[in-house]
Amino acid sequence: MKSFFLIAFLLSYSFLSEAKNPEEKDLSCITLLKLASEKSKMDGEMIKYEKLKKLKKSIKAKYNNNHFSEKDTQLKLDEHNLNIIEKGQRYINKNLQKCGLK
């Protein structure tokens, strides 16, 4: 019986720790969209660039200007850059889908 409660606790804890609040998710999407749009522009993919910029703008519209601090934004950009180095384009594609890119 103790093991059941332990397993239930661990599963619920891992589920809750994985869940992000909406602001964190939006900041993550905004910063990833920034990186992806810059890459698309450098690669000459202007249609994709415009699509990414439009999605970024729609997410940012939920918040006042300067809602996210420069420090938080830079930390999230650094986190994305590390993940991109480790996992490559697959990381970008997977997370862009989570942000609503079709």
MODELLER restraints for C-alpha pairs under 7 A, 6 or more apart:
rsr = mdl.restraints
at = mdl.atoms
rsr.add(forms.Gaussian(group=physical.xy_distance, feature=features.Distance(at['CA:26:A'], at['CA:59:A']), mean=6.66, stdev=0.5))
rsr.add(forms.Gaussian(group=physical.xy_distance, feature=features.Distance(at['CA:28:A'], at['CA:76:A']), mean=6.37, stdev=0.5))
rsr.add(forms.Gaussian(group=physical.xy_distance, feature=features.Distance(at['CA:29:A'], at['CA:99:A']), mean=5.58, stdev=0.5))
rsr.add(forms.Gaussian(group=physical.xy_distance, feature=features.Distance(at['CA:30:A'], at['CA:56:A']), mean=5.50, stdev=0.5))
rsr.add(forms.Gaussian(group=physical.xy_distance, feature=features.Distance(at['CA:30:A'], at['CA:59:A']), mean=6.98, stdev=0.5))
rsr.add(forms.Gaussian(group=physical.xy_distance, feature=features.Distance(at['CA:31:A'], at['CA:73:A']), mean=6.90, stdev=0.5))
rsr.add(forms.Gaussian(group=physical.xy_distance, feature=features.Distance(at['CA:31:A'], at['CA:76:A']), mean=6.69, stdev=0.5))
rsr.add(forms.Gaussian(group=physical.xy_distance, feature=features.Distance(at['CA:31:A'], at['CA:77:A']), mean=5.79, stdev=0.5))
rsr.add(forms.Gaussian(group=physical.xy_distance, feature=features.Distance(at['CA:32:A'], at['CA:80:A']), mean=6.73, stdev=0.5))
rsr.add(forms.Gaussian(group=physical.xy_distance, feature=features.Distance(at['CA:33:A'], at['CA:52:A']), mean=5.99, stdev=0.5))
rsr.add(forms.Gaussian(group=physical.xy_distance, feature=features.Distance(at['CA:33:A'], at['CA:56:A']), mean=5.99, stdev=0.5))
rsr.add(forms.Gaussian(group=physical.xy_distance, feature=features.Distance(at['CA:37:A'], at['CA:49:A']), mean=4.91, stdev=0.5))
rsr.add(forms.Gaussian(group=physical.xy_distance, feature=features.Distance(at['CA:37:A'], at['CA:52:A']), mean=5.64, stdev=0.5))
rsr.add(forms.Gaussian(group=physical.xy_distance, feature=features.Distance(at['CA:37:A'], at['CA:53:A']), mean=6.48, stdev=0.5))
rsr.add(forms.Gaussian(group=physical.xy_distance, feature=features.Distance(at['CA:40:A'], at['CA:46:A']), mean=6.82, stdev=0.5))
rsr.add(forms.Gaussian(group=physical.xy_distance, feature=features.Distance(at['CA:40:A'], at['CA:48:A']), mean=6.48, stdev=0.5))
rsr.add(forms.Gaussian(group=physical.xy_distance, feature=features.Distance(at['CA:40:A'], at['CA:49:A']), mean=5.31, stdev=0.5))
rsr.add(forms.Gaussian(group=physical.xy_distance, feature=features.Distance(at['CA:41:A'], at['CA:49:A']), mean=5.72, stdev=0.5))
rsr.add(forms.Gaussian(group=physical.xy_distance, feature=features.Distance(at['CA:83:A'], at['CA:91:A']), mean=6.98, stdev=0.5))
rsr.add(forms.Gaussian(group=physical.xy_distance, feature=features.Distance(at['CA:84:A'], at['CA:91:A']), mean=6.10, stdev=0.5))
rsr.add(forms.Gaussian(group=physical.xy_distance, feature=features.Distance(at['CA:84:A'], at['CA:92:A']), mean=6.93, stdev=0.5))
